[in-house]
Amino acid sequence: MTGATNDEVPDGAAVRWVWLFLDTPVADAERSWAFWSEVTGQEVVDRRGERDEFATLAPVHGDPWVKLQAVGSGRGGVHLDLDVEDVHLAAARAEALGATRVGAIGDTVVVLRSPGGFVHCLTTWDGRAGRRGQPRDGLTSILDQCCLDVPRSRWEAENTYWQRLTGWTWRASDEPRYASVSAGAAMPVRILLQTLGEEDGEVRGHVDLACADRAADTARHVAAGAVVLEERSFWTVLLDPVGRVHCLTDRPPSPAR
C-alpha cells in the first residue's frame, strides 16, 4: 500500500476542503476556545448557532480550517468534516467502503463512523473554502494534523478506508506503527494513524501541531494552561486546560508535508 493513491474518487465525492473540529462540553467551551485561540494565534470568529455553540479560528492569512463546537453531551474530543460537492454520492461511497451512517442534518451534512468507529462528517462545499489555501511561510507552529489512535485489530481496515475515501496518498512512517494519509500542501490537515497497544476497541482521535521549536511551543502551551504528560524523542504529549490530549511534534510547519 506504500505510496498508494486512488484515482477512482468521483468528482462529486472528491474532498475539496477539510475542517478540523474541536468539540468541547458547553461548560468548558469558553476556556477551551480561549486556549486554542492563544496557542494558535488565531482569533475566535463567526459565532453562530441557536446558542452560539459554533465558532471558527481565523488565521491571519488564507482560509480557516479549524472550527469549534460546544457540545451538550459527552466528553467532546475531535472530529473531521470533509467538504464535497455531493454529500449523498460521497456518503453512499463511504458506506460501501465500510462506514456506518449515524445521521444527517438536512441535505447538506451526513454524519458517519469509520470502520473503526471514528466520527466524521461529509459536508457540502460552499465553493469558497480552499480557494485561497493556507499559506505557511513564516509560521513557527501550526495545528495541521488529526491523529487517529487505532487498536491493532482495526489497523488495516482503517488505513484502507481513509486512503480510499479521500483518494490521498498513503505512506508508512519512518516510525514503526505509524502511517499517514495526505494531500500535501493542497489541504490544511493531514491524517496520521498510529497503532495502539490494545487489541480492540473504537478508534479515537487527537490533534497535533507541527513546531519549528518544540521546547518553546511547549513553554507557550504550559503558560496558557496546558499540562505536560510525556516527553518523547520527536513529540510532546499535553493536556489542554479542559483535559483534551494534544501533541507538539518536530515536524516543520512548512508547505511540504
N, C-alpha and C positions, 0 to 999 in steps of 0.2 A: 504493500500500500504506500510505500515511501514515495513522496512527491506526487501522489495521485491527484488528479483533478477529475471533475465530472463535467463533460461538455453537453449533457443532456437536460440541463435545467431549462424548462420552457421560459420564454421571455416574461410572461406574466407572473411566474413564480420566482424570478431572479431577485436576489436581495439587492435593494437599491440603497439602503442605509441601515445602520444598526444603532439601537438605543440601549444603553446600559442603565437599568433601573436599580436604585437603592430603595428598598422597601423597609419602612420603619413603623412600629406601632405608634398610634396617634400621640400617646403621652410623651414619647421620646422624640417626636419628629423635629421640633424646632431646634433642640440641642444637636441632633444628628445633622440637620441641614446646615447649621452654622459651622459645625466642624468641617464638613466636606467643602463648604464654600471657602473656608480659611485655608485648608491644606492644598486645595487645587488652584486657588487664586481666581475662582470663577464665581460670579455673582448669582445669587438665587433670584430668578426672574419668572415671569409668566405664571404666577399663582392662579390656579383655576380649579374647577370642580365645585360642587354644591357646598363643600366645607373647606375650600382651599386645600384639598388633600393632595393636589398635584403641583409640581413646580419643575423648573429646568435650571441646570447650571449653565451659564452663558460664558463661553470662552472669550478672550479678548479679540481673537481673530477666527474667522471661519465659522462653520456650522456647529451648533451644540450637538452633543451625543450622550450626555448624562442627564437622566431625569430622576426626580424624587417623588416618592409616593408615601403618604401616611395611610397605613392600613388599620382597619378597625378590629381585626382579629389575627391571631397567630403571632409568631415571633419576628416576622419580617425576614429580611435576607436580601437576595439579589435575583433579578431575572432579566432576560433579554427580550426586546421587541425587534423583530425583523420586518422592515418595510418592504412590501412587494406591491406590484400593480394590481394583482388579482388574488385577494386573500382566499377565496373559495378554491381556486385552482391550486394554490400553494398548500392549503390545508389538506385537500384530498391527497396531494402528493406526499405530504408529511405523514399522513395516516398510512399510506401504502408503504412508507419506509419504516413504520413501526411506532409512530407517535400515537398517543391517545388524546382524543378531543375532550377537553374539560368543559368548554362552553364558548359562548360568543357574546359580543357586545354589538348589537345592531348588525349591519352589513359590513362593518369596517375592521372588526377585530375578531380573531379566533384564538382562544386560549388552548394550549396543548401541553402535554407532558412528553418528554423524550422517552425512548425505550427504557431508560434507567430512572425516569421519574422527575427530571428537571423541568420546572415550569418555564415556558416561554410563550410569546405571542407572535402571531402574524398580523401585521397592521398595514393599513392602506397607505401607501406612499403618497405624499401630498404634491409631489413634483418639484419641491424646493429643497428639501433636506438632501445634503450631499452635493449640491451644485458648486458650493464654494470649497468643499473639502474641509480638512482640519490641518492647517499649517502647523509644523512642529519646530521650525527654525527658532533657535534661541531658548527653547523650553528646557528647564533643568529637571522637571519631572512631569509625568502625565499619567492620568488614570485611563489605561488603554487595554486592559486585559480582564476577561472573565475566565476564572479558573474553575473548571468542573472537577470536583472530587469524586472519583469513580471507584466503587467497590470492584474487586478483581473479576467477579462473575459477569459484570456489566461492561467490561472494558472493550471488547471487540465490537459489540452492538452499538455502544455509544460513539466510538470513534467513527464507525461506518455511517451512522445516522447523520452526524454533524457535517461530515465531509460531503455526503451526497445531497443533504438538504440545501447547503449553501453553494455547492459546486466550487468551494475554495480549495486551495492547496493544503494537503495533509503532509506533515513532516514529523518524523520521530525526532525527539530531542537528544542532545548530547548527554543529558541527564537520564539515567535509567528510570523507567516507569512514567515517562512524560511524552506527550505528543502535542502538536498544535494544528489548528485549522485557521488559515489566514488568507485574506485577500490582499495582503501587503498594504501599501500606502493608500489604496483606494478606499479603505474602510478605517474608521477611527478605533475599532475594537477588534482584537483577535481572540480566539477561544483556545485556551490551554486546557489539556486534560491530564490529570495526574491520577495514578492508581493508588487507592488507599490500601492500608494493611488489612482491612476487613474483607471478608469473602463476599458478603451480600449486603443488601440494603439499598436505599434510594440515593441517587446522585444528588450531591449538594453543590453549592457554588459560593465563591467569594471573589472579591476584586483585587487586582494587583496594579501597582504603579511602577512604571519604568523610571529609574532615577540616575542622574549623572553623578550624584554624590549621595550614596545611601545613608551614610552616617549623618550628614547634615539634614537630610529629609527625616530621618528617624527622630532627631532632636526637635524638628519642627512639629512633627506629629505628636510627640510627647508633650511639648509645650501647649499644644492645642487641646490636650485632654486624653490622648491615646495612652495605652499601656503596652509595653513590650512583653510578648510571651516567649519568644525564642529568636536567637540569632543563628543563622545558618551561613554556609560559605558564600552563597550567592543571593540570599534574601533574608529579610527580617519579618517575623510574624508579629502582628499587633492586634489589639482590640481597640476599636474606636470608643468614644465616650458612652455609647449605648450598648456595647458588647458585641458589635459586628466584627468578625475577623477580616483582616485585610493584610496584604503583604507589600513590602517595598523590595524591589528587585534591582539587580545590577544591569538590567537591560538598558541600553542607551535610549533616551527619549527622542529618537530620530525617525525620519520617514521610512527607512529601510528596516523592515521587521521580519 
